[in-house]
Amino acid sequence: MNRRFFSFLLIIAFVFSCQTVPVTGRSQLALIPNSELFPMSYQSYQQVLGESRLSNNQQQVAMIKRVGKRIQTAVEKYMTDNGAANQLQGFNWEFNLIENDEMINAWCMPGGKVAFYTGILPICKDEAGVAVVMGHEIAHAIANHGGERMSQGMVAQLGLSSLQMAMGQNPKLTNQLLLQAVGAGTQIGMLSFSRQHESEADKIGLIFSSMAGYDPREAPEFWKRMKAAAGGQAPPEFLSTHPSSDRRIADLNAQMPEAVKIYNQYKNQ
């Protein structure tokens, strides 16, 4: 009875904890409300900044903030025009450049806190390249990918606990083997979800950067430079949490006609 009741509660949680990703319309699990997620996010962001050295290159810092604000404006317009402005409630945008030439990375916390590392700027090459990365990272926040990953992790933990209870009197070795099997399955599933998130952020980010007046045709060129910078060291896609550069380039090129149309509409505004 306890297991049945637990399963019933889990089903209820799934039904009432789903939301729709803007732009793509994909249904996603969201067990953690923004009222809880954002404060955690902001605290983590401040901790990272406190442990890092912010860049004092005024030109580069100004570029990061300028691109961020332009894409923020595009996001707010898109969400308002599509009746989803309420999904931005609680966002507290911030854009910073961290001095670290070894880190070829950028990220956006839930709630709009963005950090770039100086190591990615040579691959960005210019402001249009920064916009590619900025749009992609902001898209992760708009699509609530961080909250979704945390929700998946919670469900995985509940699943493991439920399995442990259900196994009852099974021998210890069988218990360990089954837990390992579930762990392996969960890990591979999370890799798949992560690749899905990356591809989704590419698509959403392309729209946002195009609306901000940045030429979307720069996106495939950025990923060509990223591929060259990796020097062929990237793992096979099925073992990676990110789509391969070739896959991303092909997907972006397939989305390019729509993105160019959006860019032509907004580039002179």
Secondary structure, 3 states (H helix, E strand, C coil): CHHHHHHHHHHHHHHHCEEECCCCCCEEECCCCHHHHHHHHHHHHHHHHHCCCECCCHHHHHHHHHHHHHHHHHHHHHHHHCCCHHHHCCCCCEEEEECCCCCCCEEEECCCEEEEEHHHHHHHCCHHHHHHHHHHHHHHHHCCHHHHHHHHHHHHHHHHHHHHHHHCCCCHHHHHHHHHHHHHHHHHHHHHHHHHHHHHHHHHHHHHHHHCCCCCCHHHHHHHHHHHHHCCCCCCHHHCCCCCHHHHHHHHHHHHHHHHHHHHHHCCC
